[in-house]
């Protein structure tokens, strides 16, 4: 059985963040997402792998 596609709201709830954070991570940190028409769709397995790989980590910047 194929893995279901999740909405931005569902991914935000899955990760415990806001939907705005999800959109920022797509734009700024390369969060795995697929745009279908006007909607972003996600596979939980891809998102979980991205998080485990440090994709959502805060990168320290030199001042």
Secondary structure, DSSP 4 states (H G I P E B T S, - for coil): -PPPPB-HHHHHHHHTS-HHHHHHHHHHH----EEETTEEEB-HHHHHHHHHTTTTPPPP---
